[in-house]
Amino acid sequence: MEIESTSGMEGDVADYLSENYKPAGAEIHIQEISNGLKNIFYTWGKPEIIFNSHFDTVPPYLPPKKESNIIYGRGSCDAKGQLVVMSQACESLYKESFTNFGLLMTAGEEVGSYGAMKANDVIKGVKYCIVGEPTENKLIKASKGNINVDVIFHGRSCHSGYPEHGKNAISRMNSFINLLDRMFSDNSFPDDEILGSSTYNIGMLSSPNAHNVISEYVRMKIFFRTTFATHDMLIDEIKKNVDEDTEIIENFRHVPVKFETFPGFETGIVSYGTDAPSMPNLGKKVLYGPGSILDAHTSNEHIKIEDMEKAVDDLVKIYKCIIALK
């Protein structure tokens, strides 16, 4: 956690891990990604079951600190803490003479899962992938999908003293946001029996006009959280309600996912995305981890050591539940 690994900068922590973490019995494989970053894949024998989480984090970087039994800082629960408990589970399994598993550490989960897509292309023969995210030590039954888009509003600039001679792109943006609010509140997008309602968030607005010039251009990003009921139809429905002066450019999308669960564990559902939908070739998916998503991406990100210790035991149990199915 002392090494900053904000998405796009995670190369340093990957280098540190590959040079300094060499667990007994494991082979280390470096997966080079086209953008110059890399995944790290530790294997014990020929993996049929892999543990996976990511070492990139969201900004801003928050240095780690420990208070009592709590670790604070960026990546504590999302997701460097996940990698720690998974590495401990792998070491425990090797001590018990299991040798058909691996630990996959991916880059880029927070910005489109480019590391997971690389792993999906090169790893073969995996039957189960246990994905680590903060789930409050619950096994997750399903997660929402997501769609990331840029929306661009075009107008016509003019002197702000004579707005009638222009076309205000900011006003067009306001109308579009009002449209979204109506569509998300009037059942244009149906609730899902498992995942509930779809939601959206707007960020990274840009309108570079001067204060005394009517804006001719606004750009913003929207992140839609989708369900099994809405994922395939949401963007098409929105496009039906905009004119030619509004562009909607899709950047990436991840489908909603149903996960495997096992008896004896508390279960739940989550509204966030993971690397799971970007790894369809890596078998059935399990989602589990210590910490709370409500603390991730915040200035108060933290994880309790006792929850990490429970997670190590639980991950070993999950592995053995999978083995028992074979």
Disulfide bonds with the S-S distance in Angstrom:
none
